[in-house]
Amino acid sequence: MLRFGRKRAKPSVITLADQARDQGQWERAASYYEQALRRNPQNSPIWVQYGHVLKESGTTEKAESAYRTGIGLDPRAADPHVQLGHALKAQGKEEEARAAYLMAVALDPSLQGVAFEFSQLGWSDAHLSELQAMLGTVPPIRDGQF
């Protein structure tokens, strides 16, 4: 059956970037995310996705910069701090990675997997228990508290 007058919508640049990312095509995904960010440089989640593909392609310094930009646009989001910690750890910047992970758990104490990252950075079980006890008594940071 022929359909006249209907054009198939082209996928958005972000959709193309996400598809390339999901296929492990890091450089291609980075190029698409760059296009999306040129159109809307205030899109914090896309800065984080851009950081992911840069990190996966081995460009950890650029990934760090992308994560920091995303954090600057939305400092209350916990995940970008976790991702920044990963990028910093990959560069051997362990103290900065710890600070990023601490900020992430301060923003969202329910985060899973951050304790593992601290253990990878040399924190003892006692230190981790102390942190978990402390976080259990502190409510997460909310709007207006930052």
DRENPA-3360 file (N, C-alpha, C; in nm, 2 decimals, always signed):
BEGIN
1 = MLRFGRKR = +0.08/-0.12/+0.00/+0.00/+0.00/+0.00/+0.09/+0.12/+0.00 ~ +0.06/+0.21/-0.09/+0.14/+0.34/-0.10/+0.08/+0.44/-0.01 ~ +0.16/+0.52/+0.06/+0.12/+0.63/+0.14/+0.18/+0.75/+0.08 ~ +0.09/+0.84/+0.04/+0.14/+0.97/-0.01/+0.12/+1.08/+0.09 ~ +0.21/+1.17/+0.08/+0.20/+1.29/+0.17/+0.26/+1.27/+0.31 ~ +0.31/+1.15/+0.34/+0.37/+1.12/+0.47/+0.52/+1.10/+0.45 ~ +0.59/+1.18/+0.52/+0.74/+1.16/+0.52/+0.78/+1.09/+0.65 ~ +0.87/+1.00/+0.64/+0.92/+0.93/+0.76/+1.01/+1.03/+0.83;
9 = AKPSVITL = +0.98/+1.05/+0.96/+1.06/+1.14/+1.04/+1.20/+1.09/+1.06 ~ +1.30/+1.18/+1.05/+1.44/+1.14/+1.07/+1.46/+1.13/+1.22 ~ +1.54/+1.04/+1.26/+1.58/+1.03/+1.40/+1.66/+1.15/+1.44 ~ +1.64/+1.19/+1.57/+1.71/+1.31/+1.62/+1.86/+1.27/+1.63 ~ +1.94/+1.38/+1.65/+2.08/+1.36/+1.67/+2.10/+1.28/+1.80 ~ +2.03/+1.31/+1.90/+2.04/+1.24/+2.02/+2.01/+1.09/+2.01 ~ +1.90/+1.06/+1.93/+1.87/+0.92/+1.90/+1.98/+0.85/+1.83 ~ +2.04/+0.92/+1.73/+2.15/+0.86/+1.66/+2.27/+0.84/+1.75;
17 = ADQARDQG = +2.29/+0.93/+1.84/+2.40/+0.92/+1.94/+2.38/+0.80/+2.03 ~ +2.26/+0.79/+2.08/+2.23/+0.68/+2.17/+2.24/+0.55/+2.10 ~ +2.20/+0.54/+1.98/+2.21/+0.41/+1.90/+2.36/+0.38/+1.88 ~ +2.44/+0.48/+1.85/+2.58/+0.45/+1.83/+2.65/+0.41/+1.96 ~ +2.61/+0.48/+2.07/+2.66/+0.44/+2.20/+2.62/+0.30/+2.24 ~ +2.50/+0.26/+2.21/+2.45/+0.12/+2.25/+2.52/+0.02/+2.16 ~ +2.57/+0.06/+2.05/+2.65/-0.04/+1.96/+2.80/-0.03/+1.99 ~ +2.84/+0.05/+2.09/+2.98/+0.05/+2.12/+3.06/+0.13/+2.02;
25 = QWERAASY = +2.99/+0.22/+1.94/+3.06/+0.30/+1.84/+3.09/+0.44/+1.91 ~ +3.19/+0.44/+1.99/+3.22/+0.55/+2.08/+3.25/+0.68/+2.00 ~ +3.33/+0.68/+1.90/+3.37/+0.80/+1.83/+3.25/+0.86/+1.76 ~ +3.17/+0.77/+1.69/+3.05/+0.81/+1.62/+2.95/+0.87/+1.72 ~ +2.93/+0.81/+1.83/+2.84/+0.86/+1.93/+2.88/+1.00/+1.98 ~ +3.01/+1.01/+2.01/+3.07/+1.14/+2.05/+3.04/+1.25/+1.95 ~ +3.06/+1.22/+1.83/+3.03/+1.32/+1.72/+2.88/+1.36/+1.72 ~ +2.79/+1.27/+1.74/+2.65/+1.30/+1.75/+2.62/+1.38/+1.87;
33 = YEQALRRN = +2.68/+1.34/+1.99/+2.65/+1.42/+2.11/+2.71/+1.56/+2.10 ~ +2.82/+1.57/+2.03/+2.88/+1.71/+2.01/+2.78/+1.79/+1.93 ~ +2.72/+1.74/+1.83/+2.62/+1.81/+1.75/+2.51/+1.85/+1.84 ~ +2.46/+1.76/+1.92/+2.34/+1.79/+2.01/+2.38/+1.91/+2.11 ~ +2.51/+1.90/+2.16/+2.55/+2.00/+2.25/+2.57/+2.14/+2.19 ~ +2.61/+2.14/+2.06/+2.62/+2.27/+1.99/+2.48/+2.33/+1.98 ~ +2.38/+2.25/+1.96/+2.24/+2.30/+1.95/+2.19/+2.34/+2.09 ~ +2.22/+2.27/+2.19/+2.17/+2.30/+2.32/+2.28/+2.27/+2.43;
41 = PQNSPIWV = +2.37/+2.37/+2.45/+2.48/+2.35/+2.54/+2.44/+2.34/+2.69 ~ +2.32/+2.37/+2.72/+2.27/+2.36/+2.86/+2.21/+2.23/+2.90 ~ +2.22/+2.13/+2.81/+2.16/+2.00/+2.83/+2.25/+1.91/+2.92 ~ +2.24/+1.92/+3.05/+2.32/+1.85/+3.14/+2.33/+1.69/+3.11 ~ +2.21/+1.63/+3.10/+2.22/+1.48/+3.08/+2.30/+1.44/+2.95 ~ +2.30/+1.53/+2.85/+2.37/+1.50/+2.73/+2.52/+1.52/+2.75 ~ +2.56/+1.62/+2.83/+2.70/+1.63/+2.87/+2.75/+1.50/+2.94 ~ +2.66/+1.44/+3.02/+2.70/+1.32/+3.09/+2.71/+1.21/+2.99;
49 = QYGHVLKE = +2.62/+1.19/+2.90/+2.63/+1.09/+2.80/+2.76/+1.11/+2.71 ~ +2.78/+1.23/+2.68/+2.90/+1.26/+2.60/+3.03/+1.22/+2.68 ~ +3.03/+1.25/+2.81/+3.14/+1.20/+2.90/+3.15/+1.05/+2.90 ~ +3.04/+0.98/+2.90/+3.04/+0.83/+2.90/+3.12/+0.78/+2.77 ~ +3.08/+0.83/+2.66/+3.14/+0.78/+2.53/+3.28/+0.82/+2.52 ~ +3.32/+0.94/+2.57/+3.46/+0.98/+2.57/+3.54/+0.89/+2.67 ~ +3.48/+0.86/+2.78/+3.55/+0.77/+2.88/+3.57/+0.63/+2.81 ~ +3.47/+0.58/+2.75/+3.48/+0.45/+2.69/+3.58/+0.44/+2.57;
57 = SGTTEKAE = +3.59/+0.56/+2.51/+3.69/+0.56/+2.40/+3.83/+0.59/+2.45 ~ +3.85/+0.60/+2.58/+3.98/+0.62/+2.64/+4.03/+0.76/+2.65 ~ +3.94/+0.86/+2.63/+3.97/+1.00/+2.64/+3.92/+1.05/+2.77 ~ +3.99/+1.00/+2.88/+3.94/+1.03/+3.01/+3.95/+1.18/+3.05 ~ +4.05/+1.25/+3.00/+4.06/+1.39/+3.03/+3.94/+1.47/+2.98 ~ +3.90/+1.44/+2.85/+3.79/+1.51/+2.79/+3.66/+1.46/+2.86 ~ +3.65/+1.34/+2.90/+3.54/+1.29/+2.97/+3.52/+1.36/+3.10 ~ +3.63/+1.38/+3.17/+3.63/+1.46/+3.30/+3.57/+1.60/+3.28;
65 = SAYRTGIG = +3.62/+1.66/+3.17/+3.57/+1.80/+3.14/+3.42/+1.79/+3.11 ~ +3.37/+1.69/+3.03/+3.23/+1.68/+3.00/+3.15/+1.66/+3.13 ~ +3.19/+1.57/+3.22/+3.12/+1.55/+3.34/+3.11/+1.68/+3.42 ~ +3.23/+1.75/+3.43/+3.23/+1.87/+3.51/+3.13/+1.97/+3.45 ~ +3.12/+1.98/+3.32/+3.03/+2.07/+3.26/+2.88/+2.03/+3.30 ~ +2.85/+1.90/+3.29/+2.72/+1.85/+3.33/+2.69/+1.88/+3.47 ~ +2.79/+1.86/+3.56/+2.77/+1.89/+3.70/+2.75/+2.04/+3.72 ~ +2.82/+2.12/+3.65/+2.80/+2.27/+3.66/+2.66/+2.31/+3.62;
73 = LDPRAADP = +2.60/+2.24/+3.53/+2.46/+2.27/+3.49/+2.36/+2.22/+3.58 ~ +2.39/+2.11/+3.65/+2.29/+2.05/+3.74/+2.37/+1.99/+3.86 ~ +2.42/+2.07/+3.95/+2.50/+2.02/+4.06/+2.43/+1.93/+4.16 ~ +2.30/+1.92/+4.16/+2.23/+1.83/+4.25/+2.21/+1.69/+4.20 ~ +2.25/+1.66/+4.08/+2.23/+1.53/+4.03/+2.35/+1.44/+4.07 ~ +2.32/+1.33/+4.14/+2.43/+1.25/+4.19/+2.51/+1.17/+4.09 ~ +2.44/+1.11/+3.99/+2.51/+1.03/+3.89/+2.63/+1.09/+3.82 ~ +2.62/+1.22/+3.78/+2.74/+1.28/+3.72/+2.86/+1.28/+3.81;
81 = HVQLGHAL = +2.84/+1.30/+3.94/+2.95/+1.29/+4.04/+3.01/+1.15/+4.04 ~ +2.93/+1.05/+4.04/+2.98/+0.91/+4.03/+3.06/+0.89/+3.91 ~ +3.01/+0.94/+3.79/+3.08/+0.92/+3.67/+3.21/+1.00/+3.66 ~ +3.21/+1.12/+3.72/+3.33/+1.20/+3.73/+3.43/+1.12/+3.82 ~ +3.39/+1.06/+3.93/+3.48/+0.98/+4.01/+3.54/+0.87/+3.93 ~ +3.46/+0.80/+3.84/+3.52/+0.70/+3.76/+3.63/+0.75/+3.66 ~ +3.60/+0.87/+3.60/+3.70/+0.92/+3.51/+3.82/+0.97/+3.58 ~ +3.81/+1.02/+3.70/+3.92/+1.07/+3.78/+4.01/+0.95/+3.82;
89 = KAQGKEEE = +3.94/+0.84/+3.87/+4.01/+0.72/+3.91/+4.09/+0.66/+3.79 ~ +4.03/+0.66/+3.67/+4.10/+0.61/+3.56/+4.23/+0.69/+3.53 ~ +4.23/+0.81/+3.57/+4.35/+0.90/+3.54/+4.44/+0.89/+3.66 ~ +4.41/+0.81/+3.76/+4.50/+0.80/+3.88/+4.48/+0.92/+3.98 ~ +4.38/+1.00/+3.96/+4.35/+1.11/+4.05/+4.26/+1.06/+4.17 ~ +4.32/+0.98/+4.26/+4.24/+0.91/+4.36/+4.18/+1.01/+4.46 ~ +4.25/+1.11/+4.50/+4.19/+1.20/+4.60/+4.07/+1.27/+4.54 ~ +4.08/+1.32/+4.42/+3.97/+1.39/+4.35/+3.86/+1.29/+4.33;
97 = ARAAYLMA = +3.89/+1.16/+4.30/+3.78/+1.06/+4.28/+3.71/+1.04/+4.41 ~ +3.78/+1.03/+4.52/+3.71/+1.01/+4.65/+3.62/+1.13/+4.67 ~ +3.66/+1.25/+4.65/+3.58/+1.37/+4.67/+3.45/+1.36/+4.58 ~ +3.47/+1.32/+4.46/+3.35/+1.31/+4.37/+3.25/+1.20/+4.42 ~ +3.30/+1.09/+4.46/+3.22/+0.98/+4.51/+3.15/+1.03/+4.64 ~ +3.22/+1.10/+4.73/+3.16/+1.15/+4.85/+3.05/+1.25/+4.82 ~ +3.07/+1.34/+4.72/+2.96/+1.43/+4.68/+2.84/+1.35/+4.63 ~ +2.87/+1.25/+4.56/+2.76/+1.17/+4.50/+2.67/+1.11/+4.61;
105 = VALDPSLQ = +2.74/+1.05/+4.71/+2.66/+0.98/+4.82/+2.60/+1.09/+4.91 ~ +2.66/+1.21/+4.92/+2.59/+1.31/+5.00/+2.46/+1.36/+4.93 ~ +2.47/+1.36/+4.80/+2.35/+1.39/+4.72/+2.24/+1.28/+4.72 ~ +2.29/+1.16/+4.72/+2.20/+1.04/+4.72/+2.26/+0.93/+4.80 ~ +2.23/+0.92/+4.93/+2.29/+0.81/+5.01/+2.25/+0.67/+4.97 ~ +2.14/+0.66/+4.89/+2.10/+0.53/+4.85/+2.17/+0.47/+4.73 ~ +2.27/+0.54/+4.68/+2.34/+0.50/+4.56/+2.40/+0.36/+4.58 ~ +2.39/+0.28/+4.49/+2.45/+0.14/+4.49/+2.59/+0.14/+4.42;
113 = GVAFEFSQ = +2.68/+0.07/+4.48/+2.81/+0.05/+4.41/+2.91/+0.15/+4.45 ~ +2.88/+0.26/+4.52/+2.98/+0.35/+4.55/+3.08/+0.30/+4.66 ~ +3.02/+0.22/+4.75/+3.11/+0.16/+4.85/+3.22/+0.07/+4.79 ~ +3.18/+0.00/+4.68/+3.28/-0.07/+4.60/+3.39/+0.02/+4.55 ~ +3.35/+0.13/+4.50/+3.45/+0.23/+4.45/+3.55/+0.28/+4.56 ~ +3.49/+0.31/+4.68/+3.57/+0.35/+4.79/+3.67/+0.23/+4.83 ~ +3.62/+0.11/+4.83/+3.71/+0.00/+4.86/+3.82/-0.01/+4.76 ~ +3.79/+0.01/+4.63/+3.90/+0.01/+4.53/+4.00/+0.12/+4.55;
121 = LGWSDAHL = +3.96/+0.23/+4.62/+4.05/+0.34/+4.65/+4.12/+0.32/+4.78 ~ +4.11/+0.20/+4.84/+4.18/+0.17/+4.96/+4.11/+0.20/+5.09 ~ +3.98/+0.23/+5.09/+3.91/+0.25/+5.22/+3.89/+0.11/+5.28 ~ +3.91/+0.11/+5.42/+3.89/-0.01/+5.49/+3.74/-0.04/+5.52 ~ +3.70/-0.16/+5.56/+3.56/-0.19/+5.59/+3.52/-0.10/+5.70 ~ +3.60/-0.07/+5.80/+3.56/+0.01/+5.91/+3.53/+0.15/+5.86 ~ +3.61/+0.21/+5.78/+3.59/+0.34/+5.72/+3.46/+0.34/+5.64 ~ +3.44/+0.24/+5.56/+3.31/+0.23/+5.49/+3.19/+0.22/+5.58;
129 = SELQAMLG = +3.20/+0.15/+5.68/+3.09/+0.13/+5.78/+3.06/+0.27/+5.85 ~ +3.17/+0.34/+5.88/+3.15/+0.47/+5.94/+3.08/+0.57/+5.84 ~ +3.12/+0.56/+5.72/+3.06/+0.65/+5.62/+2.91/+0.61/+5.60 ~ +2.88/+0.48/+5.59/+2.74/+0.44/+5.58/+2.66/+0.48/+5.70 ~ +2.71/+0.47/+5.82/+2.64/+0.51/+5.94/+2.62/+0.66/+5.94 ~ +2.72/+0.73/+5.90/+2.70/+0.88/+5.89/+2.59/+0.91/+5.79 ~ +2.60/+0.85/+5.67/+2.50/+0.88/+5.57/+2.36/+0.84/+5.61 ~ +2.35/+0.74/+5.69/+2.22/+0.69/+5.73/+2.15/+0.79/+5.82;
137 = TVPPIRDG = +2.22/+0.89/+5.88/+2.17/+0.99/+5.97/+2.15/+1.12/+5.90 ~ +2.20/+1.14/+5.78/+2.19/+1.26/+5.71/+2.09/+1.25/+5.59 ~ +1.99/+1.34/+5.59/+1.90/+1.33/+5.47/+1.98/+1.38/+5.35 ~ +1.93/+1.33/+5.23/+2.00/+1.37/+5.11/+1.98/+1.52/+5.09 ~ +2.07/+1.58/+5.01/+2.07/+1.72/+4.98/+1.94/+1.74/+4.89 ~ +1.87/+1.84/+4.92/+1.75/+1.88/+4.84/+1.76/+2.02/+4.79 ~ +1.67/+2.05/+4.70/+1.67/+2.19/+4.64/+1.68/+2.29/+4.75 ~ +1.75/+2.39/+4.73/+1.76/+2.50/+4.83/+1.87/+2.48/+4.94;
145 = QF = +1.92/+2.35/+4.95/+2.02/+2.32/+5.05/+2.16/+2.32/+5.00 ~ +2.18/+2.35/+4.87/+2.31/+2.34/+4.81/+2.37/+2.47/+4.80;
% end
